[in-house]
Each structure stands twice: as C-alpha cells, then as structure tokens.
C-alpha cells in the first residue's frame, strides 16, 4: 500500500477542570488527509483549500513534524507526502494541529507496516504538537487518535485511560485566539482550598462520564480554577456569554482547549436556543460574527476512509 486516506476529528482538551489531562473527541468538524509513502527520504506537506498562513515546512507543521519523528523513531527507510484537506478552524482551541499530527503518525504506521502500539503513535503525534504550541502535549492527540473521553494519567511513560461517553450535545462558538499560546500565563501554584475544589470537579467529570449523566457532565465542566480564569480574559464578553448561555438552558460552558473558542453542553431540546446565544455579538473586538458549530461527542477517533 502506497497511499492512505484518513479523517481525524476535532477535540476539546482541558475539558472543564481537566487541564492537560482531559480531552473529548467531537463528531464534527474533522480534517481529511491523503498520505503517500515515497522511496526517497524526506517529508513534504501540502495544504488544500486555502489556509495560506499555515506553514508547510515539515519542522514547522504538526503533521510534518510528527512524520519526522516517526522516521526518526522507527528508522524505516523512505519518506512521505502529506496532503491536508482542512475543514477545521485553526488556532481556536479545537485540536486542529493535533488532528494533523495524529493522521501523520497513524497513516505512516499503516503505510510502512511498523505496527506500533497506540501509546507509541500518540507519543509521536504529541511530539508533532510542538510545532504548534511549543511543547509536546498528549491530551488533544489522545482524543483524536482514540476517540471518546480520555484521561492522560501519566506523561512519562505515557498512560492513557479512555471512557466511552454518552452522546453529549455540544455547541461550539469558534474564535481564533489572539495569542499563539497563553500557556505561559497559567499559574504554577494554587491555594490549597482551590486545589481541593479542582480535584473534586475533576472527579465529578470522570464519575459523570462513567455514569452517562449528561446533566452532571455539564455541571462538572462548568468550573475551573486553572485555565478558564486566564484564557477567558482574552475572550471579549465571556462572563456575559456564559451567563446568557446558562440562562438559555446550557448545562455548562467553558473555554475549549487553549481558547479562544468556547463550548457549551446542552440538553438536546436546548441546542438551538444556546446556539442563538452563541451567535449573538457580545464582543468589543472587530472580529465579526462568530462561527457556531452544533455537534456532539464521538467515540470514533482517526480512521481510514475511501474517498476525499
């Protein structure tokens, strides 16, 4: 096999209080990929359908960097051509870069028959993430690879736990972040009382996921002392938006990944009301009307497809 076609899903990392630990795969949006093996060494990246601002140099593109790590890790001879068909918004906290890294690692493993373990491929993909966020992260890539709800239990060595969530209706309000990354602004220390609250909320997320309790999932993701206070400060009108979404029937709302998108968990009969709130223009910036996506959780990660 010299070519493989793939799709990899968007994800919500830092899911609620789970900073660098929780992530959830989404049914939509997703990107599609064509990956070819070549006899000559080297990695070439091409991006289809616009997105001219994305780098295509292999060491600056998450798919390209993951491919370079794949060849370095496995030592297999040859190279790759990676064609990315983008449908996911970029730089918005929905795991676009992770999906590309996952597709590269997954596709090359299939093309070259290396049969690496899932943890090894997730580790290769996480190294590709460094091209986007400046450091290797495993939350988005784990969810995009495995699907479902993931818990990054340990980083070195990598240990991932996965739960199959119920159908979770989600409204995402997409905004491109104003900073490349706000990670350096996250506090290193919290007061003990807030640490205890954060631990309780994380436990509540896992319990609610395991129980399939939509209302409690929403309640549990609605609070966070680590990421939300910092990243929401770069989202104009965030506090008012959260209040209005909850009043419209959302069960919980928080920042998606590194921002500046936000997501709300809703009962099915409240999706349109919450989406209408999300479409309202509460910002003071000049970014124009936001993109609002009505989607849901997915238990399916990266997979092979038979056409683009």
C-alpha positions in Angstrom: 0.0 0.0 0.0 1.5 3.3 -1.1 -1.4 5.7 -0.2 -3.9 6.0 2.6 -6.9 8.4 3.0 -7.8 9.4 6.6 -10.0 11.6 8.6 -9.2 12.9 12.1 -11.7 14.6 14.4 -11.6 17.9 16.3 -11.2 17.7 20.1 -11.8 19.7 23.2 -8.8 19.5 25.5 -8.6 20.8 29.1 -12.2 19.6 29.2 -13.7 21.7 32.0 -11.3 21.4 35.0 -9.0 18.8 33.4 -6.1 21.0 32.4 -3.6 18.9 30.3 -5.4 15.8 31.5 -9.0 15.5 29.9 -10.0 15.7 26.3 -13.1 14.8 24.3 -13.4 13.8 20.6 -16.1 15.5 18.5 -18.2 14.1 15.7 -17.6 17.3 13.7 -15.6 19.2 12.5 -12.8 17.0 11.1 -10.0 17.2 8.6 -9.2 14.8 5.8 -5.7 13.6 4.7 -4.0 11.9 1.8 -0.7 10.4 2.8 1.7 8.7 0.4 4.9 6.8 1.1 7.9 7.7 -1.0 11.2 5.8 -1.7 13.2 9.0 -1.3 13.8 10.3 2.3 12.2 13.5 3.3 8.7 14.8 4.2 6.6 17.1 2.0 3.4 18.8 3.3 0.7 20.4 1.1 -2.4 22.1 2.4 -5.5 22.1 0.2 -8.4 24.6 0.3 -6.7 27.8 1.4 -5.2 28.3 4.9 -2.3 30.1 3.3 -1.0 31.1 6.8 -0.3 27.6 7.8 3.4 26.6 7.4 4.3 23.7 5.2 7.9 23.3 6.2 8.0 19.8 7.9 9.6 21.1 11.1 7.0 23.9 11.5 3.9 21.9 10.6 2.4 19.5 13.1 1.8 16.7 10.6 5.3 17.2 9.1 7.0 17.2 12.5 5.1 14.1 13.6 6.2 12.4 10.3 9.9 13.4 11.0 9.6 11.9 14.5 8.0 8.8 13.0 11.0 8.2 10.7 13.5 9.1 13.5 11.8 6.7 15.9 11.3 3.7 13.6 14.3 4.1 11.4 12.4 2.9 8.4 13.8 4.0 5.0 11.8 6.3 2.8 9.7 9.4 3.1 6.2 10.8 2.9 4.0 13.2 1.1 1.2 14.6 3.3 -1.8 16.3 1.8 -4.1 18.1 4.3 -7.7 18.9 3.4 -8.7 21.4 6.1 -12.3 21.9 7.3 -11.4 22.6 10.9 -10.8 26.2 12.2 -7.2 26.8 13.1 -5.7 28.4 16.2 -9.0 28.3 18.0 -8.6 25.6 20.7 -10.3 22.7 18.8 -7.3 20.5 18.2 -6.7 21.2 14.5 -3.0 20.8 14.9 -3.4 17.6 16.9 -5.6 16.0 14.2 -2.9 16.6 11.6 -0.2 15.1 13.9 -2.4 12.1 14.6 -3.2 11.5 11.0 0.5 11.6 10.1 1.5 9.1 12.8 -1.4 6.8 12.2 -1.1 6.9 8.4 2.6 6.3 8.2 2.3 3.4 10.7 -0.1 1.7 8.3 1.8 2.5 5.1 5.2 1.3 6.4 3.7 -1.7 8.4 5.5 -0.7 11.6 2.6 -1.8 13.8 3.5 0.5 16.7 1.4 0.4 19.8 -1.2 3.1 20.2 0.8 4.7 23.0 3.8 4.9 20.8 1.9 6.6 18.0 0.2 9.0 20.4 3.7 9.9 21.7 4.9 10.5 18.1 1.9 12.7 17.4 2.4 14.6 20.6 5.9 15.5 19.5 4.4 16.9 16.4 2.2 19.2 18.5 5.4 21.1 19.5 5.2 22.8 16.1 2.0 24.5 17.2 2.2 25.0 20.9 5.9 24.9 21.5 5.7 21.8 23.7 4.6 18.2 23.3 1.0 17.6 24.7 -0.9 14.3 24.8 -4.5 15.4 25.6 -5.8 16.5 22.1 -3.8 13.9 20.3 -5.0 11.1 22.5 -8.7 12.0 22.0 -8.2 12.5 18.2 -6.4 9.1 18.0 -8.7 7.0 20.3 -12.0 8.9 20.2 -14.2 9.2 23.2 -13.2 10.8 26.5 -9.5 10.4 27.5 -7.6 10.9 30.7 -3.9 11.5 30.4 -3.0 9.7 33.6 0.8 9.9 33.2 3.0 11.6 30.7 6.4 9.8 31.1 5.8 7.0 30.5 2.6 7.7 28.6 -0.6 6.3 30.3 -4.0 7.0 28.8 -7.4 5.9 30.2 -10.4 6.1 27.9 -14.1 6.1 28.6 -16.9 5.9 26.1 -19.2 8.9 26.9 -22.9 9.0 26.1 -24.0 11.3 23.2 -23.2 14.7 24.5 -24.8 17.5 22.5 -22.3 20.4 22.3 -22.4 23.9 20.8 -19.1 25.4 20.0 -18.5 29.1 19.4 -15.3 29.4 17.4 -13.0 32.3 17.8 -9.4 32.4 16.7 -7.1 33.1 19.6 -5.3 36.5 19.7 -2.1 34.8 21.2 -0.1 32.0 19.7 -0.3 30.4 23.1 -1.4 31.5 26.6 0.2 28.5 28.3 2.9 30.6 29.9 0.3 32.7 31.7 -1.2 29.7 33.5 -0.3 29.9 37.2 2.1 27.4 38.7 0.5 27.4 42.1 -3.0 27.4 43.6 -4.1 27.8 47.2 -4.9 24.5 48.9 -8.7 25.2 49.1 -8.8 25.7 45.3 -6.7 22.6 44.7 -9.3 20.6 46.6 -12.1 22.1 44.7 -10.3 21.4 41.4 -9.7 17.8 42.4 -13.4 17.4 43.3 -14.6 18.8 40.0 -12.2 16.5 38.1 -13.5 13.5 40.0 -17.1 14.7 39.2 -16.3 14.8 35.5 -15.0 11.2 35.5 -17.9 9.9 37.6 -20.5 11.7 35.4 -18.8 10.3 32.2 -18.8 6.8 33.6 -22.4 7.1 34.7 -23.5 8.7 31.4 -25.2 11.5 33.3 -25.5 14.5 30.9 -26.6 17.0 33.5 -23.8 16.2 35.8 -21.2 16.3 33.0 -22.4 19.8 32.3 -22.3 20.8 35.9 -18.8 19.4 36.4 -17.2 21.1 33.3 -18.7 24.5 34.3 -15.9 25.2 36.9 -12.1 25.6 36.6 -9.5 27.4 38.6 -6.5 26.8 36.3 -7.2 27.5 32.6 -10.5 29.3 32.5 -9.6 32.4 34.5 -6.6 33.1 32.3 -7.9 32.2 28.9 -11.4 33.6 29.3 -9.8 37.0 30.0 -8.8 37.1 26.3 -12.4 36.4 25.1 -14.4 39.6 25.0 -17.7 39.3 26.7 -17.0 35.9 28.1 -18.7 36.3 31.5 -21.9 37.7 29.9 -21.9 35.0 27.3 -21.6 32.3 29.9 -24.4 33.7 32.0 -26.7 34.0 28.9 -25.9 30.5 27.7 -26.7 29.0 31.1 -30.0 31.0 31.2 -30.9 29.6 27.8 -30.6 26.1 29.1 -26.9 25.1 28.7 -25.8 22.7 31.4 -22.3 24.0 31.5 -19.9 26.2 29.5 -16.1 26.6 29.4 -13.2 27.5 27.3 -12.2 25.0 24.6 -8.6 23.9 24.8 -6.2 26.8 24.7 -9.0 29.2 23.6 -10.4 31.4 22.2 -13.4 29.1 21.3 -15.9 28.2 24.0 -18.2 25.2 24.2 -21.5 24.5 25.9 -23.0 21.2 26.9 -26.8 21.2 26.3 -29.9 19.1 26.6 -31.0 18.2 23.0 -34.0 20.4 23.2 -31.9 23.5 24.2 -29.3 23.3 21.4 -30.9 25.9 19.2 -31.6 28.3 22.0 -28.0 28.1 23.2 -26.7 28.3 19.6 -28.7 31.5 19.2 -27.0 33.0 22.2 -23.6 31.9 20.9 -24.3 33.7 17.6 -25.1 36.9 19.3 -22.3 39.5 19.1 -21.2 40.4 22.6 -17.6 41.1 21.7 -16.0 44.5 21.7 -13.4 43.4 19.2 -13.7 43.7 15.4 -13.6 40.0 14.6 -17.0 39.9 13.0 -19.7 37.3 13.6 -18.5 34.1 15.3 -18.7 30.7 13.7 -21.1 28.5 15.7 -21.0 24.7 15.3 -23.6 22.4 16.7 -22.0 19.0 17.2 -21.7 16.1 19.7 -19.2 13.8 21.3 -17.8 11.0 19.3 -16.4 7.6 20.3 -14.5 7.4 17.0 -11.0 8.7 16.5 -8.8 8.8 13.4 -9.8 6.3 10.8 -9.3 5.3 7.2 -11.7 6.5 4.6 -12.3 5.6 1.0 -12.6 9.0 -0.7 -11.9 12.7 -0.1 
